[in-house]
Amino acid sequence: MTLSDPAVDRTAGRRRAGLVWGTAAAAYAVAVLHRSSLGVAGLEASERFGAGAAGLATFVVVQLVVYAGLQVPVGLLLDRLGPRRLIASGAVLMGIGQLVMALASDVRLALVARVLIGTGDALTFVSVIRLLPAWFPLRRVPLLTQVTGVVGMSGQVLAAVALVPVLHGGGWPTAFVTAAVVGVVVGAAVAVDVRDAPGPDRRRGAAGSPAPGVAAAPAPARPRTRRALGAVLREPGTWLGFWVHFVGGSSINAMVLLWASPFLRSAEGRSPAEVSSLLSLTAVVALVAGPPIGHLTGRRPERRLAVVGVVAAAIGLAWAGLLLPPRPLPLWALALFMAVIAVGGPTSLVGLDVARAHNPRERMGTATGVANAGAFVGALLTMSAVGLVLDARGGAGVAAPLSDYRVALATAGGTWLLGVVGLVLAARRVTAGRSRPASPPPPPPAVPRPHADGVVDALVAGRAPAAAGPSSGRR
């Protein structure tokens, strides 16, 4: 019989956990590439499909409606089926969607493609985040959540610096077929490498090892769907997580997913190379800001809302600085705006930690799904309103001048204000719940006292009864 070396087991556990997380995070990065692909090809899409500003917004709005609308069902499925199946399925769905987008020549088929992409995207991020508590110590989960978000932002960089050259050099079909192939390949990698939790690998008959500090525990009981959803929605902390995600991520999602490229190119007169640089800057800022935010909020959870409040105020000031000047801004000012709203991306992930902290493990996927819908609901409101206002201002669509964009993008201020109000009200509700005194427990049932000896009295009092001796029968 050979005894295993604990040091070897710990090393194997770390490697296995790193492989699972790395593969899943790569799948999320590819999902962000798919999500951002239309945003970096906004003008080309407008020409290909003959769509105005509102029509172009419809593509992304439909995608995000599907994404946000599926967050709760996906959370419920996640608690029942596990992350691996959902991540792999999502990657394949997005690959199929990009293939349809490559072949589409009319609006209806393009909308079908965006529905497929939105569905696959909805399956991915919350599933990746759900893996973290299973494979890593809980104290590291907030930091790893931020690092996962940072890795995901690399997909935005790929969309800006890799997909755009392929689009301009090889044309529309080549660019989107390439994206489709990448999606299918990463789905296959997830199926091979990712497991829901440490423990026996049923497919291979082997055993996976957890990272140090993580116990290989059996999967939690699967709650009934309706009861689990009701419990999550009644929890004030779930909605606090939703509004944290809303106020942090709405602005960056609305700009990166759709309006940044048309606004910067048409209204601000920036070249495609400058636009790609500004979009890449948002990923770099998230890369720099994410880990410190995760480290701080993980070690000092009581400071989460203070961090969110500071970032929310900065985003509001950034919008004012962008929209108030009547002339195009210098490149440094545009870079500052993009950098500030980019910090909202990692800040929004704090909302997922908040939602998880207020819900038990067996409902963690559902709670994360509800919170993760926040930023995308806000982005939907902003993107739809901007498209409608641009078309109403004179019909120039995405090629509108700066004066029209200033009015249209002012709707983002309304979304930001809604997020701040929701955040304040949700925080007050959570605080009120904590300060409410708990009902006193009912008194214990009366226990009849025996007449023989004090054995029952001793058990009720929580001490061991005295051992019986020769004199135990004496009174």
C-alpha positions as CSV (number, residue, x, y, z in Angstrom):
1,M,0.0,0.0,0.0
2,T,1.4,3.4,-1.0
3,L,0.7,6.4,1.1
4,S,0.2,9.7,-0.8
5,D,2.5,12.7,-0.1
6,P,0.4,15.6,1.3
7,A,2.7,18.1,-0.5
8,V,2.1,16.3,-3.8
9,D,-1.6,16.3,-3.2
10,R,-1.7,20.0,-2.4
11,T,0.3,20.8,-5.6
12,A,-2.0,18.6,-7.7
13,G,-5.0,20.3,-6.1
14,R,-3.7,23.7,-7.0
15,R,-2.9,22.7,-10.6
16,R,-6.3,21.1,-11.0
17,A,-8.1,24.1,-9.6
18,G,-6.0,26.4,-11.8
19,L,-6.8,24.3,-14.9
20,V,-10.5,24.3,-14.2
21,W,-10.6,28.1,-13.5
22,G,-8.3,29.0,-16.4
23,T,-10.4,27.0,-19.0
24,A,-13.6,28.4,-17.7
25,A,-12.2,32.0,-17.6
26,A,-11.0,31.6,-21.2
27,A,-14.6,30.6,-22.1
28,Y,-15.8,33.8,-20.5
29,A,-13.3,35.9,-22.4
30,V,-14.5,34.4,-25.7
31,A,-18.1,35.1,-24.6
32,V,-17.1,38.8,-24.1
33,L,-15.6,38.7,-27.6
34,H,-18.9,37.5,-29.0
35,R,-20.8,40.0,-26.9
36,S,-18.6,42.9,-28.1
37,S,-18.3,41.9,-31.8
38,L,-21.2,44.0,-33.0
39,G,-20.1,47.0,-31.0
40,V,-16.7,47.2,-32.8
41,A,-18.5,46.7,-36.1
42,G,-21.3,49.2,-35.6
43,L,-20.8,51.2,-38.7
44,E,-20.2,48.1,-40.9
45,A,-23.4,46.5,-39.5
46,S,-25.4,49.6,-40.2
47,E,-24.3,49.5,-43.8
48,R,-24.7,45.8,-44.3
49,F,-28.2,45.6,-42.9
50,G,-29.4,49.1,-43.9
51,A,-30.2,49.9,-40.2
52,G,-30.4,53.4,-38.6
53,A,-29.5,54.2,-35.1
54,A,-32.6,52.6,-33.5
55,G,-32.3,49.6,-35.8
56,L,-28.6,49.1,-34.9
57,A,-29.5,49.4,-31.2
58,T,-32.2,46.7,-31.7
59,F,-29.5,44.1,-32.5
60,V,-27.8,44.6,-29.2
61,V,-31.0,45.3,-27.2
62,V,-32.4,42.0,-28.3
63,Q,-29.2,40.3,-27.3
64,L,-29.2,41.9,-23.9
65,V,-32.9,41.3,-23.4
66,V,-32.3,37.6,-23.8
67,Y,-29.2,37.8,-21.6
68,A,-30.9,39.7,-18.8
69,G,-34.1,37.8,-19.0
70,L,-32.4,34.5,-18.8
71,Q,-30.3,35.3,-15.7
72,V,-32.9,34.0,-13.2
73,P,-33.7,30.8,-15.2
74,V,-30.0,30.2,-15.7
75,G,-29.3,30.6,-12.0
76,L,-31.9,28.0,-11.3
77,L,-30.5,25.6,-13.9
78,L,-27.0,26.3,-12.5
79,D,-28.1,25.2,-9.0
80,R,-29.5,22.0,-10.5
81,L,-27.2,21.0,-13.4
82,G,-23.8,22.5,-12.5
83,P,-21.5,25.0,-14.2
84,R,-19.7,22.7,-16.7
85,R,-22.7,21.8,-18.8
86,L,-23.9,25.4,-19.0
87,I,-20.5,26.8,-19.9
88,A,-19.9,24.3,-22.7
89,S,-23.4,24.7,-24.0
90,G,-23.1,28.4,-24.0
91,A,-19.9,28.4,-26.0
92,V,-21.4,26.2,-28.7
93,L,-24.6,28.3,-28.9
94,M,-22.5,31.5,-29.3
95,G,-20.4,29.8,-32.0
96,I,-23.5,28.9,-33.9
97,G,-24.8,32.4,-33.5
98,Q,-21.7,33.9,-34.9
99,L,-21.9,31.5,-37.9
100,V,-25.5,32.7,-38.5
101,M,-24.3,36.3,-38.2
102,A,-21.5,35.7,-40.8
103,L,-24.1,34.4,-43.3
104,A,-26.9,36.9,-42.5
105,S,-27.8,39.5,-45.1
106,D,-31.1,40.7,-43.7
107,V,-32.2,42.0,-40.3
108,R,-34.4,39.0,-39.3
109,L,-31.6,36.5,-39.6
110,A,-29.2,38.8,-37.8
111,L,-31.7,39.1,-34.9
112,V,-31.8,35.3,-34.7
113,A,-28.0,35.3,-34.5
114,R,-28.0,37.8,-31.7
115,V,-30.6,35.8,-29.8
116,L,-28.3,32.7,-29.9
117,I,-25.4,34.8,-28.8
118,G,-27.3,36.3,-26.0
119,T,-28.5,32.9,-24.8
120,G,-25.0,31.4,-24.8
121,D,-23.6,34.5,-23.1
122,A,-26.3,34.2,-20.4
123,L,-25.1,30.7,-19.6
124,T,-21.4,31.6,-19.2
125,F,-20.4,34.2,-16.6
126,V,-22.6,33.2,-13.6
127,S,-21.5,29.6,-14.2
128,V,-17.8,30.5,-14.2
129,I,-18.3,32.5,-11.0
130,R,-20.2,29.5,-9.4
131,L,-17.0,27.4,-9.8
132,L,-15.0,29.5,-7.5
133,P,-16.4,28.6,-4.1
134,A,-16.1,24.9,-5.0
135,W,-12.4,25.0,-6.0
136,F,-10.9,27.8,-3.9
137,P,-11.0,28.9,-0.3
138,L,-13.9,31.3,0.3
139,R,-11.5,34.1,1.4
140,R,-10.0,34.2,-2.1
141,V,-13.4,34.2,-4.0
142,P,-13.8,38.0,-4.1
143,L,-10.3,38.5,-5.6
144,L,-10.8,35.7,-8.0
145,T,-14.1,37.1,-9.1
146,Q,-12.3,40.3,-10.0
147,V,-9.5,38.4,-11.8
148,T,-12.2,36.5,-13.8
149,G,-13.8,39.7,-14.8
150,V,-10.4,41.0,-15.9
151,V,-9.7,37.9,-17.9
152,G,-13.1,38.4,-19.5
153,M,-12.1,41.9,-20.5
154,S,-9.4,40.5,-22.7
155,G,-12.2,39.3,-25.0
156,Q,-13.1,43.0,-25.5
157,V,-9.5,43.7,-26.4
158,L,-9.6,40.8,-28.9
159,A,-12.7,42.3,-30.4
160,A,-11.1,45.7,-30.8
161,V,-7.6,44.7,-31.9
162,A,-8.0,41.3,-33.5
163,L,-11.5,41.1,-34.9
164,V,-11.5,44.6,-36.4
165,P,-8.4,44.0,-38.6
166,V,-9.9,40.7,-39.8
167,L,-13.2,42.5,-40.5
168,H,-11.5,45.2,-42.5
169,G,-9.1,42.9,-44.3
170,G,-11.1,39.8,-44.9
171,G,-14.6,41.1,-44.8
172,W,-17.7,40.4,-42.8
173,P,-18.1,36.6,-43.3
174,T,-14.5,35.9,-42.6
175,A,-14.5,37.8,-39.3
176,F,-17.6,36.2,-37.9
177,V,-16.8,32.7,-39.1
178,T,-13.5,33.0,-37.3
179,A,-15.3,34.0,-34.1
180,A,-17.6,31.0,-34.6
181,V,-14.7,28.6,-34.8
182,V,-13.1,30.1,-31.7
183,G,-16.4,29.6,-29.8
184,V,-16.7,25.9,-30.7
185,V,-13.1,25.2,-29.8
186,V,-13.4,26.7,-26.3
187,G,-16.6,24.8,-25.8
188,A,-14.8,21.5,-26.4
189,A,-12.0,22.6,-24.0
190,V,-14.5,23.2,-21.3
191,A,-16.1,19.8,-21.8
192,V,-12.7,18.1,-21.4
193,D,-11.1,20.1,-18.6
194,V,-13.8,21.7,-16.4
195,R,-15.4,19.8,-13.5
196,D,-18.1,21.3,-11.2
197,A,-16.3,20.5,-7.9
198,P,-13.4,18.5,-6.6
199,G,-14.2,14.8,-6.1
200,P,-14.6,11.7,-8.2
201,D,-14.4,12.3,-11.9
202,R,-17.2,10.0,-13.2
203,R,-16.1,10.3,-16.8
204,R,-12.5,9.3,-16.2
205,G,-12.9,7.2,-13.0
206,A,-10.3,9.4,-11.4
207,A,-10.4,11.7,-8.4
208,G,-9.9,15.5,-8.5
209,S,-8.2,17.3,-5.7
210,P,-9.4,20.6,-4.2
211,A,-7.1,23.5,-3.6
212,P,-5.6,23.7,-0.1
213,G,-8.3,24.8,2.4
214,V,-11.2,23.5,0.3
215,A,-12.9,20.3,1.5
216,A,-14.2,17.9,-1.1
217,A,-17.8,18.0,0.2
218,P,-20.8,16.5,-1.4
219,A,-22.9,18.7,-3.6
220,P,-25.6,20.7,-1.7
221,A,-29.2,19.6,-1.8
222,R,-31.1,20.8,-4.8
223,P,-33.9,23.1,-3.7
224,R,-37.3,23.2,-5.3
225,T,-37.3,25.7,-8.1
226,R,-40.2,27.9,-7.1
227,R,-39.3,27.9,-3.4
228,A,-35.7,28.7,-4.1
229,L,-36.5,31.6,-6.4
230,G,-39.0,33.0,-4.0
231,A,-36.5,32.9,-1.1
232,V,-33.8,34.7,-3.3
233,L,-36.2,37.4,-4.4
234,R,-37.4,38.1,-0.9
235,E,-33.8,38.5,0.4
236,P,-33.0,42.3,0.5
237,G,-29.3,41.5,0.0
238,T,-30.0,40.0,-3.4
239,W,-31.5,43.3,-4.6
240,L,-28.6,45.3,-3.0
241,G,-26.3,43.1,-5.2
242,F,-28.5,43.9,-8.2
243,W,-28.3,47.6,-7.8
244,V,-24.5,47.5,-7.1
245,H,-24.1,45.7,-10.4
246,F,-26.6,48.1,-12.1
247,V,-24.9,51.4,-11.1
248,G,-21.4,50.1,-11.6
249,G,-21.7,48.3,-15.0
250,S,-24.5,50.1,-16.9
251,S,-22.4,52.9,-18.4
252,I,-19.4,50.7,-19.6
253,N,-21.7,48.1,-21.0
254,A,-23.8,50.6,-23.0
255,M,-20.7,52.2,-24.5
256,V,-18.5,49.2,-25.2
257,L,-21.3,47.0,-26.5
258,L,-22.7,49.6,-28.9
259,W,-22.3,53.3,-28.7
260,A,-18.6,54.0,-28.0
261,S,-17.4,53.2,-31.6
262,P,-20.1,55.2,-33.5
263,F,-19.9,58.1,-31.0
264,L,-16.1,58.4,-31.1
265,R,-15.8,58.0,-34.8
266,S,-18.8,60.1,-36.0
267,A,-19.3,62.7,-33.2
268,E,-15.7,63.1,-31.9
269,G,-14.0,62.5,-35.3
270,R,-11.6,59.8,-34.1
271,S,-9.9,57.3,-36.4
272,P,-10.6,53.6,-36.2
273,A,-7.1,53.1,-34.7
274,E,-7.8,55.7,-31.9
275,V,-11.2,54.1,-31.2
276,S,-9.6,50.7,-30.9
277,S,-7.0,52.2,-28.5
278,L,-9.7,53.8,-26.3
279,L,-11.7,50.5,-26.2
280,S,-8.5,48.6,-25.3
281,L,-7.9,51.2,-22.6
282,T,-11.0,50.1,-20.8
283,A,-9.7,46.6,-20.6
284,V,-6.4,47.8,-19.2
285,V,-8.1,49.9,-16.6
286,A,-10.2,47.0,-15.5
287,L,-7.0,44.9,-15.4
288,V,-5.4,47.4,-13.0
289,A,-8.4,48.3,-10.9
290,G,-10.0,44.8,-10.5
291,P,-7.6,43.0,-8.2
292,P,-7.3,45.9,-5.7
293,I,-11.0,46.2,-5.6
294,G,-11.4,42.5,-5.0
295,H,-8.6,42.5,-2.4
296,L,-10.1,45.4,-0.5
297,T,-13.7,44.2,-0.6
298,G,-12.7,40.6,0.2
299,R,-10.7,41.6,3.3
300,R,-13.0,44.4,4.4
301,P,-16.5,43.5,3.4
302,E,-17.9,46.4,5.5
303,R,-16.3,48.8,3.0
304,R,-18.0,47.4,-0.1
305,L,-20.7,50.0,-0.3
306,A,-18.2,52.9,0.3
307,V,-16.2,51.7,-2.7
308,V,-19.3,51.4,-4.8
309,G,-20.4,54.9,-3.8
310,V,-17.1,56.6,-4.7
311,V,-17.1,54.9,-8.1
312,A,-20.7,55.7,-8.8
313,A,-20.0,59.4,-8.0
314,A,-17.0,59.4,-10.3
315,I,-19.1,57.9,-13.2
316,G,-21.7,60.6,-12.8
317,L,-18.9,63.3,-13.0
318,A,-17.4,61.6,-16.0
319,W,-20.7,61.8,-17.9
320,A,-21.0,65.4,-17.1
321,G,-17.5,66.1,-18.3
322,L,-18.2,64.3,-21.6
323,L,-21.5,65.9,-22.4
324,L,-21.3,69.5,-21.2
325,P,-18.6,70.8,-23.5
326,P,-20.1,71.8,-26.9
327,R,-16.9,71.0,-28.9
328,P,-15.1,67.7,-29.5
329,L,-12.8,66.8,-26.7
330,P,-9.1,66.1,-26.9
331,L,-8.0,62.5,-26.9
332,W,-6.8,62.7,-23.3
333,A,-10.2,63.8,-22.1
334,L,-11.9,60.9,-24.0
335,A,-9.4,58.5,-22.5
336,L,-10.2,59.8,-19.0
337,F,-13.9,59.3,-19.6
338,M,-13.4,55.8,-20.8
339,A,-11.1,55.0,-17.9
340,V,-13.5,56.2,-15.3
341,I,-16.5,54.3,-16.6
342,A,-14.2,51.2,-17.0
343,V,-13.6,51.1,-13.3
344,G,-17.4,50.5,-13.0
345,G,-16.9,47.1,-14.6
346,P,-14.9,45.5,-11.7
347,T,-16.9,47.5,-9.2
348,S,-20.1,45.9,-10.5
349,L,-18.7,42.5,-9.6
350,V,-18.9,43.5,-6.0
351,G,-22.6,43.1,-6.4
352,L,-22.2,39.4,-7.0
353,D,-20.2,39.1,-3.7
354,V,-23.0,41.0,-1.9
355,A,-25.7,38.7,-3.3
356,R,-23.7,35.5,-2.4
357,A,-23.1,36.7,1.1
358,H,-26.8,37.1,1.8
359,N,-27.9,33.7,0.4
360,P,-27.1,30.1,1.3
361,R,-24.9,27.9,-0.9
362,E,-27.7,25.9,-2.4
363,R,-29.3,29.1,-3.8
364,M,-26.0,30.8,-4.8
365,G,-26.5,30.4,-8.5
366,T,-29.9,31.8,-8.5
367,A,-28.8,34.8,-6.4
368,T,-25.8,35.5,-8.6
369,G,-28.1,35.3,-11.7
370,V,-30.5,38.0,-10.3
371,A,-27.6,40.3,-9.3
372,N,-25.8,39.8,-12.6
373,A,-28.8,41.1,-14.5
374,G,-28.4,44.6,-13.0
375,A,-25.8,46.2,-15.3
376,F,-27.4,44.7,-18.4
377,V,-30.9,46.0,-17.5
378,G,-29.3,49.4,-17.1
379,A,-27.4,49.1,-20.4
380,L,-30.6,48.1,-22.2
381,L,-32.3,51.3,-20.9
382,T,-29.5,53.5,-22.1
383,M,-28.9,51.9,-25.5
384,S,-32.5,51.9,-26.4
385,A,-33.0,55.5,-25.4
386,V,-29.9,56.7,-27.2
387,G,-31.0,55.1,-30.5
388,L,-34.5,56.5,-30.3
389,V,-33.3,60.0,-29.5
390,L,-30.7,60.0,-32.3
391,D,-33.3,59.0,-34.9
392,A,-35.7,61.6,-33.5
393,R,-33.1,64.3,-33.8
394,G,-32.9,64.4,-37.6
395,G,-32.5,60.9,-39.1
396,A,-28.7,60.9,-39.4
397,G,-28.6,57.7,-37.3
398,V,-25.2,56.5,-36.1
399,A,-23.5,59.2,-38.3
400,A,-25.1,61.9,-36.2
401,P,-23.1,65.1,-35.3
402,L,-21.9,65.8,-31.8
403,S,-24.9,68.0,-30.9
404,D,-27.3,65.1,-31.4
405,Y,-25.1,62.7,-29.5
406,R,-24.8,65.1,-26.6
407,V,-28.6,65.1,-26.3
408,A,-29.0,61.3,-26.9
409,L,-26.2,60.3,-24.5
410,A,-27.8,62.5,-21.8
411,T,-30.2,59.6,-21.3
412,A,-27.3,57.8,-19.6
413,G,-27.6,60.3,-16.8
414,G,-31.1,59.2,-16.1
415,T,-30.0,55.6,-16.0
416,W,-27.2,56.5,-13.7
417,L,-29.5,58.4,-11.3
418,L,-32.0,55.4,-11.3
419,G,-29.1,53.2,-10.2
420,V,-28.0,55.5,-7.4
421,V,-31.5,55.8,-6.0
422,G,-32.0,52.0,-6.2
423,L,-28.7,51.5,-4.5
424,V,-29.5,53.8,-1.6
425,L,-33.0,52.3,-1.0
426,A,-31.7,48.7,-1.1
427,A,-28.9,49.6,1.3
428,R,-31.4,51.1,3.7
429,R,-33.5,48.0,3.5
430,V,-30.6,45.7,4.3
431,T,-29.6,47.9,7.2
432,A,-33.1,48.0,8.6
433,G,-33.2,44.2,8.4
434,R,-30.0,43.9,10.4
435,S,-31.2,46.4,13.1
436,R,-34.6,44.8,13.6
437,P,-34.5,42.9,16.9
438,A,-35.0,39.2,16.5
439,S,-38.0,37.5,18.1
440,P,-37.2,35.8,21.4
441,P,-37.0,32.0,21.1
442,P,-39.9,30.1,22.7
443,P,-39.2,28.8,26.2
444,P,-38.1,25.1,26.4
445,P,-40.7,22.6,27.3
446,A,-41.0,21.7,30.9
447,V,-39.2,18.5,31.9
448,P,-40.7,16.6,34.8
449,R,-38.3,16.2,37.7
450,P,-37.6,12.6,38.7
451,H,-38.0,11.5,42.3
452,A,-35.2,8.9,42.1
453,D,-32.0,10.9,41.3
454,G,-30.7,13.9,39.4
455,V,-29.9,12.2,36.1
456,V,-32.5,14.1,34.0
457,D,-31.7,17.4,35.7
458,A,-28.1,17.0,34.8
459,L,-28.9,16.2,31.1
460,V,-31.2,19.2,30.8
461,A,-28.5,21.4,32.4
462,G,-26.0,20.2,29.8
463,R,-23.7,18.3,32.2
464,A,-22.9,14.6,32.4
465,P,-24.8,12.7,35.2
466,A,-22.7,11.5,38.1
467,A,-21.6,7.9,37.9
468,A,-23.6,5.5,39.9
469,G,-21.8,4.3,43.1
470,P,-22.5,2.3,46.1
471,S,-24.4,5.1,47.6
472,S,-26.4,6.1,44.5
473,G,-29.6,4.7,45.9
474,R,-29.4,6.6,49.2
475,R,-31.3,9.8,49.6
